[in-house]
Amino acid sequence: MRLAFMGTPVFSVPALGELIAAGHDIVAVYSQPPRPAGRGMKQQKSPVHAFAEQQGIIVRTPTNFKSEEERAAFAALDLDVAIVVAYGLILPKAILDAPRHGCLNLHGSLLPRWRGAAPIQRAIMAGDRETGVQVMQMEKGLDTGPILLSETVPIEAEDNAGSLADKMSHVGAHLLPRALSALERGALQAQPQSQQGIIYADKISSDEARTDWTRPARELDFHIRGLSPFPGAWFELKDDKGKTYRVKALMSRLTDAKSDAAPGTIIGFENELLIATGEGVIALTRLQRAGGKAQEASEFLRGAKLAANSRAL
């Protein structure tokens, strides 16, 4: 089929690779414009942009689709269908309607649960035991279109948002060629979304990422893993000179340890950072000091210079 692919982050790259391998005619890739990144804040192309150029595919990077010129350029591609995978721009009706079969979106949840910007993070943060990837026919509403194909993905106790997104990106990548094959045969059946169980996956705010040690350890484990590696659940520590610095908790696990200490009290810090919570004790196993690199807890603690019964703030 004659396609345009619209995507931006690493999550989208496997899907583009599978569509290329399946032999589809991808006449253009759309991705968000290059942005400053890294220590030198140099303009960097998105992962999809860089991968598409390596494959010799034309890449377009409009900031939006408000201009008639941009809409006309898209319509002129004469597409059978457009595939959208974590593109990051809102598509107006003129774009959604331009391809013969419209636009298909690969979404990272089991709709209607977790519509919106952060479905993978929110699923872990809520303690969901499973999620999934779905191919959806796009319409003007936010993730409201009918479902075309679906695959369930379990959420394991050792998953964080990064590892779960990686698994889901590969599952979804294999789902898209199946959807297009069925579409070509006229065998793709659309199932309207249920009007029950609608939950929105709002964008993660910086304030929300701060760790509240009065919460139960189980909830904190969901919180930490759901926000890892980005933006990272954060808290503060004091060094042996009384200076406060910010730390991200990037991985955690539940423990059987008991403690009557106040929430936030550090009750152990050898190979893991053990912290009392509102209910139970949580072990932080991977951490990152502000401005530093991510480290296993054992390495981090060698340089942390913590005192017994000090507090995580």
N, C-alpha and C positions, 0 to 999 in steps of 0.2 A: 504494500500500500504506500501511497505518497503521504509522507508524514512531516510534521514539524515537532520537535521535541522542546519542551519548555521546563527548565530546571536549573538549580543553582548549586546546592551543597554536595558534599561527598555522598550523602544518602542517595542522590539522584543518579550517580555515575553508573552503578551496575545496571540500572534500567536502560540507560542509553546504550550500554555495551550489548545487552541482550537483543535489543531491537536492531542494532547493526548486524549482529551475528545471524539474526533470523532473516536477513536479506531485504528488509524494508528500505524504501527509497526515502531517506531522511534529507530533505532539501534545505532545511535550515534548523539551527538550534538557537533558541532564545534563552538568555541568561541575564541575571542582574549585572549592572555595569561594574567594572573593576573598582576596587575600593582600597584606601590606604590600609596597610597591615604590617605587622612585624616591627622590629626595633627602629628601622629606618623609615617606617610609615610610607613605603613605596606602594604605588598602585599595583594591586595584584588581581589577576583574573580569578574568577570562581573556579572550583574544581570541574564543573561541567564545561565551562568555557575552555579551559586548558585541554581537557580530554577531547572535546569536539574538534578543536584545531589539530590535535595530533592525528585525528581520523580524517582530516581534510574536509571537514564540513563547515559551511559558512555559519558564522556566529553573529547574531544580532543582540544588542544590549540596550534597548530603549529604557528610559527611566519610567515611562508609563505608556498607556495607549490612548491618551486623550486626543492627540492630533489626528485629523482626517488623513494626513499623509502616512502616518504609521499604520492606521487601520487599513488603508488601501494597499499598502505594501504587504501586509499579512494576507489580505484577501487575494492578492495577485499570485500568491504561492500555489493556488488551485489545489488545496489539500483534500485528501480523503478524510483525514482525522488529525487532530493535534493531541499529543500526549503531554500531560502536565504532571510533574513530580517535584514537589517542594520548590516551586518557582519563586514564590515570595511576592508576586505582584497580583493585584486584583484585575481580573479580565472582564472588560465590559461586554455587554450582550453582543455587540457587533463582532467581537473576536470569537466569542463562544459559538456564534451562529455561522461563521465564515466557512469552516470545513464542511464537506458533504455530510459527515457523520458527527459533526460537532467536536467537542473536546472531552477527552477521557482523563480523569485524575486518579493517580495512585495515592490513596490516603492511608496514613499509619494508625488506624484504630478500627474497631468494629462499630461502625456507625449504627445508630445515631449517638452512641457514647463517644465523647471526646471529639466533637466538631471543633475546628479552629486551629490556633497557631501552635500549640504545644501538646499534641496528643500522646506522644511517647513518654515525655516527662510526667504528665499528669496521671497516666495509667499506673506508673510505678509509685508515684507519690500517694495515690489513693489506695495502694495495696492490692490492686487488681492482680488476679492470678493468671490471666491471659489477656492478650490483645490480638491484633491481626492486621492484615493489609487487605485493602479492598480497591477494586477498580470501579470507579463511579462515573456516571454520565454527569458532566458539569452543567449547572444551571445558575441563574443569577444569585440565588441564596447561598449562604455560607455552608458548604458541605451538606447541602440538602438534597442533592440529586439521587436518582435511583441507583441501586447497587447492581453491578454486572457480574463480577466475580469476587470471591472472598476466600481468604486462607487464614486460619487461626494460628497464632504464635504464642506458646506458653511463656510466662514471665518467671524466670528462675530466681532463687534466693541470692545468687551471685551476680545477677544482672544489674547493670546501671543503665542510664539512658544511652550512653555511647555504645555499649555492647549489644543492647536490645535493638537500637537503630541499625546496627550493622547486620544483625540477623534478619531484621525485617526488610532491609533494602534488598537483600539477595532473594528472599522469598517473593517480594513484590516484583523484582526484575524478571523472574520466571513466569509470573502471572500475566504480565503484559502481552507477550507473544501469543499466549493462549487466548487472551481476550480478542486480539486482532484477528487471529485465525477464525474464531467463532464469528466475529463480525463479518469477515469476508464471506463466510458460508451462510450468513443470515440466521445464525443459530444463537446469537447472543440475546439472552432474555433479561430484561430489566425488572428488578424487584423494588418497588417503592420502599423507602425507609419507614420504619415504625414511628408513630407519633408518641410512643412511650419510651421513657428512658433517655430522653435527650439531655446531654450534659455538654457544656462548652469548656474547651481546653484553653483558657486564657493565657496570654503571654506571661512568662515568668518575670516578676518585678525584682529589683535588687533588694528591697526591704523584705520581701517574702522569702528570700534566700537565707536570711539570717536565722541561725539555729536557736530554738527556744528549748532549753534543757528541762523545762518543767513538763514537757510533753512525755508520754511513755516512750520507752526505748524502741518499741516496735514501730511507732509512728515516725520516730527520728530516723530509723533505718530506711524506711520508705522515702523520707524527705531527702536524706543524703544521697542515696542511690539514684533517686529520680532527677536530681540536679547535677549529677556527675556525667561528663566532665565539665559541662558548661550550663549555667554560670557558676556552679559550685556552691554548695551550702557552706556558709562561713560563720566564724565566731572569732573571738579574740583571746589571746593569751598574754601573760606578762612574763618577761624574762627575769633573770636573777637581779637585774638592776632596776626593776619596776617599770620598764618601758613596755607599753602595750603595742601589740602588732596583730595584724589580721591573718587568719589561717583558713584555708578551704579544706573541708573534709570531703575527700573524693571517693572513699569506700569505707564501708562499715560492716559489722556483723553483730547479731544478737548474742548475748552470753547468758550463762546460768548464774553469774555472780550476783550476790545480794549486797545491798548497802543501805544504811540508814542516813547516809550523808546527804546534805542539801543538794538539789539538782545543780549540775555544773561542776561539782567537786571531782577533781582528778584523784582516783583511788588506785591507780597503777599506771606505770609508764616504762615498761621494759621493751618488749617487742611490739606492743600495741598500746594505744592510749585509751585507758579505761575511764569512763566518765559516768558518774551517777546521774540518773534522770528522774523525772517525775514518777516513773515506775520501772524499776529494773536498771541494769547497767549495760551500756553500749560500748563496743570496742571499735575504735577508729583505726583502720589498717592502712590507709593511704592518705597522705596529707600534702598540702602545698602552702608554704609561707608566701605572703604577698611579695611579688617581685622575684620569687624563686622558682625552682622546678618542682614538679610533682615527685614525691618520694614515698617509698614504703615507710610505714610507721617507725620501724626499727632504725632506719637511717635518719629520718626526721628527728627522732628523739635524742639521738647522739649529740645533736647541736642545739637542742631546745633549752637545756639548762633549767628544767622545771624543779620546783620544790614540792615535797610531799604535801598533800592536801591543798595544793594551789587550785585555782578555779578556772574553768573555761567560761568566758564571759559572753 
